[in-house]
Amino acid sequence: MWLRERGFRVMVFQDMSFTGIVENGKVVLPPEADLPSGTKVRVETLDSEIEPLAKSLQEFIGVFNDLPSDLAKNHDHYIHGADRR
């Protein structure tokens, strides 16, 4: 955002959010994203087609039926031989 201060145009940065797309490995922002070179930005993917972890591991649910009932609490004991909690 540009502000006038003592007759000068001054660039003032506020938290802004723009949605762009990746083209040929580069993030392309809309024209209104007038950011000077060197501006630090954070990029987060917005792909809603990413499968939830539980769904991607669904085929393994119920595969192991004979595990100890305290496995979650004492996994270090069963994996590494540590003392039980």
N, CA, C and O atoms as CSV, one atom per row, in Angstrom:
chain,resi,resn,atom,element,x,y,z
A,1,MET,N,N,0.849,-1.159,0.000
A,1,MET,CA,C,0.000,0.000,0.000
A,1,MET,C,C,0.902,1.232,0.000
A,1,MET,O,O,1.893,1.284,0.730
A,2,TRP,N,N,0.560,2.205,-0.809
A,2,TRP,CA,C,1.326,3.440,-0.883
A,2,TRP,C,C,0.640,4.515,-0.046
A,2,TRP,O,O,-0.576,4.688,-0.130
A,3,LEU,N,N,1.410,5.229,0.752
A,3,LEU,CA,C,0.904,6.360,1.533
A,3,LEU,C,C,1.757,7.576,1.229
A,3,LEU,O,O,2.928,7.462,0.866
A,4,ARG,N,N,1.149,8.737,1.385
A,4,ARG,CA,C,1.912,9.977,1.216
A,4,ARG,C,C,2.338,10.472,2.590
A,4,ARG,O,O,1.521,10.607,3.501
A,5,GLU,N,N,3.633,10.739,2.720
A,5,GLU,CA,C,4.157,11.245,3.977
A,5,GLU,C,C,5.158,12.340,3.668
A,5,GLU,O,O,6.193,12.083,3.052
A,6,ARG,N,N,4.857,13.561,4.092
A,6,ARG,CA,C,5.713,14.725,3.856
A,6,ARG,C,C,6.031,14.908,2.383
A,6,ARG,O,O,7.150,15.266,2.015
A,7,GLY,N,N,5.041,14.660,1.548
A,7,GLY,CA,C,5.204,14.869,0.121
A,7,GLY,C,C,5.838,13.700,-0.619
A,7,GLY,O,O,5.993,13.769,-1.839
A,8,PHE,N,N,6.207,12.632,0.074
A,8,PHE,CA,C,6.821,11.468,-0.552
A,8,PHE,C,C,5.841,10.308,-0.555
A,8,PHE,O,O,5.010,10.162,0.341
A,9,ARG,N,N,5.962,9.498,-1.575
A,9,ARG,CA,C,5.198,8.249,-1.572
A,9,ARG,C,C,5.993,7.213,-0.804
A,9,ARG,O,O,7.161,6.971,-1.107
A,10,VAL,N,N,5.368,6.601,0.188
A,10,VAL,CA,C,6.039,5.630,1.041
A,10,VAL,C,C,5.298,4.307,0.947
A,10,VAL,O,O,4.073,4.264,1.066
A,11,MET,N,N,6.039,3.232,0.734
A,11,MET,CA,C,5.442,1.900,0.677
A,11,MET,C,C,5.276,1.394,2.106
A,11,MET,O,O,6.240,1.333,2.869
A,12,VAL,N,N,4.046,1.035,2.456
A,12,VAL,CA,C,3.753,0.487,3.780
A,12,VAL,C,C,3.278,-0.939,3.586
A,12,VAL,O,O,2.350,-1.193,2.817
A,13,PHE,N,N,3.916,-1.876,4.287
A,13,PHE,CA,C,3.548,-3.286,4.161
A,13,PHE,C,C,2.642,-3.688,5.307
A,13,PHE,O,O,2.923,-3.411,6.473
A,14,GLN,N,N,1.573,-4.333,4.960
A,14,GLN,CA,C,0.677,-4.939,5.922
A,14,GLN,C,C,0.563,-6.401,5.521
A,14,GLN,O,O,0.932,-6.783,4.410
A,15,ASP,N,N,0.049,-7.213,6.436
A,15,ASP,CA,C,-0.185,-8.598,6.055
A,15,ASP,C,C,-1.177,-8.628,4.918
A,15,ASP,O,O,-2.292,-8.120,5.038
A,16,MET,N,N,-0.773,-9.222,3.819
A,16,MET,CA,C,-1.627,-9.314,2.644
A,16,MET,C,C,-1.731,-10.772,2.241
A,16,MET,O,O,-0.855,-11.575,2.562
A,17,SER,N,N,-2.779,-11.107,1.553
A,17,SER,CA,C,-2.957,-12.471,1.084
A,17,SER,C,C,-3.351,-12.440,-0.379
A,17,SER,O,O,-4.288,-11.743,-0.766
A,18,PHE,N,N,-2.630,-13.201,-1.189
A,18,PHE,CA,C,-2.931,-13.335,-2.608
A,18,PHE,C,C,-2.974,-14.820,-2.945
A,18,PHE,O,O,-2.261,-15.619,-2.338
A,19,THR,N,N,-3.786,-15.179,-3.886
A,19,THR,CA,C,-3.832,-16.552,-4.360
A,19,THR,C,C,-3.274,-16.585,-5.772
A,19,THR,O,O,-3.747,-15.872,-6.657
A,20,GLY,N,N,-2.267,-17.418,-5.971
A,20,GLY,CA,C,-1.657,-17.544,-7.283
A,20,GLY,C,C,-1.633,-19.000,-7.700
A,20,GLY,O,O,-2.224,-19.861,-7.047
A,21,ILE,N,N,-0.946,-19.260,-8.788
A,21,ILE,CA,C,-0.803,-20.630,-9.278
A,21,ILE,C,C,0.663,-20.861,-9.641
A,21,ILE,O,O,1.419,-19.915,-9.859
A,22,VAL,N,N,1.041,-22.115,-9.700
A,22,VAL,CA,C,2.406,-22.458,-10.101
A,22,VAL,C,C,2.405,-22.762,-11.589
A,22,VAL,O,O,1.633,-23.591,-12.071
A,23,GLU,N,N,3.279,-22.080,-12.304
A,23,GLU,CA,C,3.458,-22.315,-13.738
A,23,GLU,C,C,4.944,-22.522,-13.993
A,23,GLU,O,O,5.758,-21.644,-13.708
A,24,ASN,N,N,5.293,-23.684,-14.531
A,24,ASN,CA,C,6.686,-24.005,-14.838
A,24,ASN,C,C,7.605,-23.809,-13.631
A,24,ASN,O,O,8.719,-23.303,-13.766
A,25,GLY,N,N,7.132,-24.213,-12.458
A,25,GLY,CA,C,7.951,-24.163,-11.260
A,25,GLY,C,C,8.036,-22.814,-10.574
A,25,GLY,O,O,8.776,-22.671,-9.601
A,26,LYS,N,N,7.301,-21.822,-11.054
A,26,LYS,CA,C,7.320,-20.492,-10.436
A,26,LYS,C,C,5.911,-20.111,-10.013
A,26,LYS,O,O,4.940,-20.425,-10.700
A,27,VAL,N,N,5.807,-19.428,-8.872
A,27,VAL,CA,C,4.506,-18.965,-8.388
A,27,VAL,C,C,4.144,-17.692,-9.141
A,27,VAL,O,O,4.910,-16.728,-9.142
A,28,VAL,N,N,2.994,-17.687,-9.773
A,28,VAL,CA,C,2.511,-16.525,-10.523
A,28,VAL,C,C,1.374,-15.903,-9.724
A,28,VAL,O,O,0.345,-16.537,-9.490
A,29,LEU,N,N,1.571,-14.655,-9.309
A,29,LEU,CA,C,0.567,-13.937,-8.523
A,29,LEU,C,C,-0.279,-13.051,-9.432
A,29,LEU,O,O,0.136,-12.725,-10.544
A,30,PRO,N,N,-1.464,-12.660,-8.960
A,30,PRO,CA,C,-2.304,-11.785,-9.770
A,30,PRO,C,C,-1.664,-10.400,-9.908
A,30,PRO,O,O,-0.803,-10.034,-9.108
A,31,PRO,N,N,-2.079,-9.633,-10.911
A,31,PRO,CA,C,-1.468,-8.319,-11.167
A,31,PRO,C,C,-1.549,-7.356,-9.983
A,31,PRO,O,O,-0.666,-6.516,-9.809
A,32,GLU,N,N,-2.592,-7.468,-9.174
A,32,GLU,CA,C,-2.724,-6.544,-8.026
A,32,GLU,C,C,-1.715,-6.827,-6.914
A,32,GLU,O,O,-1.606,-6.045,-5.970
A,33,ALA,N,N,-0.987,-7.918,-7.013
A,33,ALA,CA,C,0.059,-8.241,-6.038
A,33,ALA,C,C,1.333,-7.507,-6.438
A,33,ALA,O,O,2.283,-8.119,-6.926
A,34,ASP,N,N,1.350,-6.222,-6.233
A,34,ASP,CA,C,2.461,-5.369,-6.640
A,34,ASP,C,C,3.506,-5.359,-5.532
A,34,ASP,O,O,3.567,-4.417,-4.743
A,35,LEU,N,N,4.323,-6.398,-5.471
A,35,LEU,CA,C,5.330,-6.526,-4.429
A,35,LEU,C,C,6.710,-6.265,-5.015
A,35,LEU,O,O,7.040,-6.782,-6.082
A,36,PRO,N,N,7.514,-5.470,-4.328
A,36,PRO,CA,C,8.858,-5.205,-4.846
A,36,PRO,C,C,9.757,-6.435,-4.728
A,36,PRO,O,O,9.525,-7.301,-3.884
A,37,SER,N,N,10.766,-6.506,-5.565
A,37,SER,CA,C,11.728,-7.605,-5.505
A,37,SER,C,C,12.354,-7.662,-4.123
A,37,SER,O,O,12.664,-6.631,-3.526
A,38,GLY,N,N,12.536,-8.879,-3.619
A,38,GLY,CA,C,13.135,-9.062,-2.311
A,38,GLY,C,C,12.136,-9.172,-1.173
A,38,GLY,O,O,12.514,-9.438,-0.032
A,39,THR,N,N,10.850,-8.967,-1.482
A,39,THR,CA,C,9.826,-9.091,-0.444
A,39,THR,C,C,9.732,-10.546,-0.005
A,39,THR,O,O,9.608,-11.440,-0.842
A,40,LYS,N,N,9.790,-10.790,1.310
A,40,LYS,CA,C,9.657,-12.150,1.822
A,40,LYS,C,C,8.187,-12.539,1.808
A,40,LYS,O,O,7.322,-11.760,2.209
A,41,VAL,N,N,7.916,-13.742,1.345
A,41,VAL,CA,C,6.544,-14.243,1.285
A,41,VAL,C,C,6.507,-15.661,1.841
A,41,VAL,O,O,7.537,-16.326,1.948
A,42,ARG,N,N,5.318,-16.110,2.190
A,42,ARG,CA,C,5.115,-17.495,2.627
A,42,ARG,C,C,4.179,-18.140,1.614
A,42,ARG,O,O,3.159,-17.562,1.236
A,43,VAL,N,N,4.538,-19.344,1.179
A,43,VAL,CA,C,3.736,-20.053,0.196
A,43,VAL,C,C,3.142,-21.295,0.855
A,43,VAL,O,O,3.871,-22.095,1.442
A,44,GLU,N,N,1.837,-21.456,0.761
A,44,GLU,CA,C,1.135,-22.624,1.279
A,44,GLU,C,C,0.309,-23.210,0.152
A,44,GLU,O,O,-0.319,-22.471,-0.605
A,45,THR,N,N,0.301,-24.514,0.032
A,45,THR,CA,C,-0.519,-25.127,-1.004
A,45,THR,C,C,-1.983,-25.120,-0.569
A,45,THR,O,O,-2.291,-25.234,0.617
A,46,LEU,N,N,-2.857,-24.989,-1.521
A,46,LEU,CA,C,-4.297,-24.974,-1.263
A,46,LEU,C,C,-4.991,-26.122,-1.975
A,46,LEU,O,O,-6.208,-26.103,-2.153
A,47,ASP,N,N,-4.223,-27.112,-2.377
A,47,ASP,CA,C,-4.774,-28.232,-3.130
A,47,ASP,C,C,-5.728,-29.030,-2.264
A,47,ASP,O,O,-5.294,-29.694,-1.323
A,48,SER,N,N,-6.997,-28.982,-2.556
A,48,SER,CA,C,-7.997,-29.688,-1.762
A,48,SER,C,C,-8.126,-31.144,-2.177
A,48,SER,O,O,-8.909,-31.885,-1.582
A,49,GLU,N,N,-7.379,-31.568,-3.180
A,49,GLU,CA,C,-7.469,-32.945,-3.647
A,49,GLU,C,C,-6.495,-33.866,-2.925
A,49,GLU,O,O,-6.416,-35.051,-3.248
A,50,ILE,N,N,-5.750,-33.340,-1.951
A,50,ILE,CA,C,-4.815,-34.177,-1.203
A,50,ILE,C,C,-5.619,-35.095,-0.291
A,50,ILE,O,O,-6.493,-34.650,0.454
A,51,GLU,N,N,-5.311,-36.362,-0.365
A,51,GLU,CA,C,-6.054,-37.373,0.374
A,51,GLU,C,C,-5.676,-37.328,1.859
A,51,GLU,O,O,-4.492,-37.258,2.189
A,52,PRO,N,N,-6.661,-37.368,2.752
A,52,PRO,CA,C,-6.349,-37.406,4.179
A,52,PRO,C,C,-5.521,-38.645,4.528
A,52,PRO,O,O,-5.668,-39.690,3.893
A,53,LEU,N,N,-4.663,-38.530,5.524
A,53,LEU,CA,C,-3.770,-39.619,5.906
A,53,LEU,C,C,-4.554,-40.882,6.260
A,53,LEU,O,O,-4.189,-41.975,5.827
A,54,ALA,N,N,-5.620,-40.746,7.038
A,54,ALA,CA,C,-6.399,-41.927,7.437
A,54,ALA,C,C,-6.949,-42.663,6.221
A,54,ALA,O,O,-6.992,-43.893,6.203
A,55,LYS,N,N,-7.369,-41.914,5.210
A,55,LYS,CA,C,-7.912,-42.557,4.018
A,55,LYS,C,C,-6.819,-43.277,3.234
A,55,LYS,O,O,-7.042,-44.365,2.703
A,56,SER,N,N,-5.635,-42.663,3.163
A,56,SER,CA,C,-4.554,-43.294,2.407
A,56,SER,C,C,-4.023,-44.541,3.108
A,56,SER,O,O,-3.449,-45.414,2.458
A,57,LEU,N,N,-4.209,-44.636,4.438
A,57,LEU,CA,C,-3.752,-45.810,5.188
A,57,LEU,C,C,-4.889,-46.770,5.522
A,57,LEU,O,O,-4.695,-47.722,6.278
A,58,GLN,N,N,-6.056,-46.527,4.973
A,58,GLN,CA,C,-7.251,-47.303,5.290
A,58,GLN,C,C,-7.074,-48.807,5.054
A,58,GLN,O,O,-7.638,-49.613,5.793
A,59,GLU,N,N,-6.313,-49.186,4.056
A,59,GLU,CA,C,-6.132,-50.610,3.764
A,59,GLU,C,C,-5.398,-51.348,4.883
A,59,GLU,O,O,-5.441,-52.577,4.944
A,60,PHE,N,N,-4.724,-50.609,5.770
A,60,PHE,CA,C,-3.976,-51.242,6.861
A,60,PHE,C,C,-4.777,-51.327,8.160
A,60,PHE,O,O,-4.350,-51.991,9.105
A,61,ILE,N,N,-5.938,-50.659,8.218
A,61,ILE,CA,C,-6.749,-50.688,9.429
A,61,ILE,C,C,-7.246,-52.107,9.671
A,61,ILE,O,O,-7.843,-52.725,8.790
A,62,GLY,N,N,-6.995,-52.617,10.873
A,62,GLY,CA,C,-7.436,-53.948,11.249
A,62,GLY,C,C,-6.535,-55.074,10.796
A,62,GLY,O,O,-6.869,-56.239,11.014
A,63,VAL,N,N,-5.411,-54.778,10.175
A,63,VAL,CA,C,-4.503,-55.820,9.704
A,63,VAL,C,C,-3.897,-56.579,10.886
A,63,VAL,O,O,-3.751,-57.800,10.842
A,64,PHE,N,N,-3.547,-55.843,11.940
A,64,PHE,CA,C,-2.946,-56.460,13.123
A,64,PHE,C,C,-3.995,-56.550,14.219
A,64,PHE,O,O,-4.422,-55.533,14.765
A,65,ASN,N,N,-4.406,-57.762,14.537
A,65,ASN,CA,C,-5.450,-57.951,15.544
A,65,ASN,C,C,-4.903,-58.447,16.873
A,65,ASN,O,O,-5.632,-58.441,17.865
A,66,ASP,N,N,-3.651,-58.874,16.933
A,66,ASP,CA,C,-3.118,-59.483,18.140
A,66,ASP,C,C,-2.063,-58.617,18.835
A,66,ASP,O,O,-1.151,-59.151,19.466
A,67,LEU,N,N,-2.177,-57.294,18.729
A,67,LEU,CA,C,-1.204,-56.400,19.350
A,67,LEU,C,C,-1.537,-56.210,20.827
A,67,LEU,O,O,-2.699,-56.328,21.214
A,68,PRO,N,N,-0.539,-55.919,21.656
A,68,PRO,CA,C,-0.793,-55.686,23.076
A,68,PRO,C,C,-1.706,-54.474,23.273
A,68,PRO,O,O,-1.644,-53.506,22.515
A,69,SER,N,N,-2.544,-54.544,24.290
A,69,SER,CA,C,-3.492,-53.449,24.531
A,69,SER,C,C,-2.792,-52.171,24.988
A,69,SER,O,O,-3.364,-51.087,24.876
A,70,ASP,N,N,-1.563,-52.279,25.501
A,70,ASP,CA,C,-0.829,-51.094,25.953
A,70,ASP,C,C,0.253,-50.663,24.955
A,70,ASP,O,O,1.205,-49.981,25.335
A,71,LEU,N,N,0.117,-51.047,23.714
A,71,LEU,CA,C,1.137,-50.743,22.709
A,71,LEU,C,C,1.379,-49.245,22.566
A,71,LEU,O,O,2.530,-48.816,22.493
A,72,ALA,N,N,0.325,-48.446,22.525
A,72,ALA,CA,C,0.494,-47.002,22.359
A,72,ALA,C,C,1.281,-46.416,23.527
A,72,ALA,O,O,2.180,-45.598,23.329
A,73,LYS,N,N,0.942,-46.833,24.730
A,73,LYS,CA,C,1.596,-46.302,25.923
A,73,LYS,C,C,3.035,-46.807,26.055
A,73,LYS,O,O,3.912,-46.055,26.478
A,74,ASN,N,N,3.286,-48.057,25.702
A,74,ASN,CA,C,4.598,-48.675,25.912
A,74,ASN,C,C,5.317,-49.044,24.616
A,74,ASN,O,O,6.051,-50.032,24.574
A,75,HIS,N,N,5.113,-48.267,23.576
A,75,HIS,CA,C,5.740,-48.612,22.296
A,75,HIS,C,C,7.268,-48.660,22.389
A,75,HIS,O,O,7.894,-49.464,21.699
A,76,ASP,N,N,7.878,-47.818,23.223
A,76,ASP,CA,C,9.333,-47.861,23.372
A,76,ASP,C,C,9.782,-49.195,23.975
A,76,ASP,O,O,10.862,-49.693,23.657
A,77,HIS,N,N,8.959,-49.760,24.833
A,77,HIS,CA,C,9.277,-51.065,25.415
A,77,HIS,C,C,9.263,-52.144,24.331
A,77,HIS,O,O,10.179,-52.961,24.241
A,78,TYR,N,N,8.212,-52.135,23.514
A,78,TYR,CA,C,8.066,-53.179,22.499
A,78,TYR,C,C,9.050,-53.016,21.340
A,78,TYR,O,O,9.470,-54.004,20.737
A,79,ILE,N,N,9.415,-51.776,21.028
A,79,ILE,CA,C,10.317,-51.537,19.901
A,79,ILE,C,C,11.786,-51.588,20.320
A,79,ILE,O,O,12.618,-52.183,19.634
A,80,HIS,N,N,12.096,-50.950,21.466
A,80,HIS,CA,C,13.510,-50.790,21.864
A,80,HIS,C,C,13.880,-51.518,23.147
A,80,HIS,O,O,15.052,-51.538,23.524
A,81,GLY,N,N,12.909,-52.113,23.823
A,81,GLY,CA,C,13.203,-52.817,25.071
A,81,GLY,C,C,13.302,-51.934,26.290
A,81,GLY,O,O,13.824,-52.363,27.319
A,82,ALA,N,N,12.817,-50.717,26.205
A,82,ALA,CA,C,12.847,-49.796,27.343
A,82,ALA,C,C,11.911,-50.288,28.441
A,82,ALA,O,O,11.053,-51.138,28.204
A,83,ASP,N,N,12.085,-49.744,29.650
A,83,ASP,CA,C,11.186,-50.111,30.746
A,83,ASP,C,C,9.756,-49.684,30.406
A,83,ASP,O,O,9.536,-48.678,29.732
A,84,ARG,N,N,8.805,-50.460,30.881
A,84,ARG,CA,C,7.383,-50.124,30.668
A,84,ARG,C,C,7.018,-48.934,31.527
A,84,ARG,O,O,7.634,-48.681,32.563
A,85,ARG,N,N,6.022,-48.217,31.089
A,85,ARG,CA,C,5.523,-47.063,31.859
A,85,ARG,C,C,4.490,-47.500,32.853
A,85,ARG,O,O,3.956,-46.672,33.591
